[in-house]
Amino acid sequence: MAKMRRKGDLPVKDCRVCGRPFAWRRKWERVWATIETCSDRCRDAARRERRQARP
């Protein structure tokens, strides 16, 4: 059975696109170290940014 945690006890990161803090989610349990953005919108913005940076 999963250990219950308080929301305030969960790890938090800052989104690299918008800078807002976002908390750990269970669906990110295995990939938390690789998560960099807080939402689909920010992830898409980061992709657009990378595409435009290409020469």
N, C-alpha and C positions, 0 to 999 in steps of 0.2 A: 504494500500500500504506500502511496506517495506521502511524503512528509508535508504537512500543512505549513504554509508560511504566511506571514503578514505581508501585505502589499509593500509596506515600507521597508521590509527586510530583503526584497528582491534586488538583484544587481541592476544598475542603471548605466546607460551609455548616452553620449550625445550624438545626435545624427550628424553625419559629416556634410550633409547638404544644407539643412535648415538650422542646425545648431540646437534644436530642442532636445531635452532629455527624454528617453524612452526606457521602459522597464522590460526585464526579461519576461518571455512568454514560454509556456510549456512547449509549444510547437517548435520553438527555436532551441530546445534543450541540447540537441546534438551539434548545432551549428552556431551557437552563441558567439564563439570566438571570431567567426567570419562575418557576422551581421554588422553592417555599417550605416544603414539608413533606417528611418523609423516607419516608413510607409511605402506603398507602391508608387505613390506620386513622387516621393523623393528619389526612389530607385530609378524611375524613368527619367527624372531630371538629371541624375548623375550619368546615365547612359547617353542622353542628348549632349551633355557637356563633353563627354569623352569623344563622341563622334565629331563634334565641331572642332575639337583640338587636333584632330588628325590633319596632317598636311595634304 
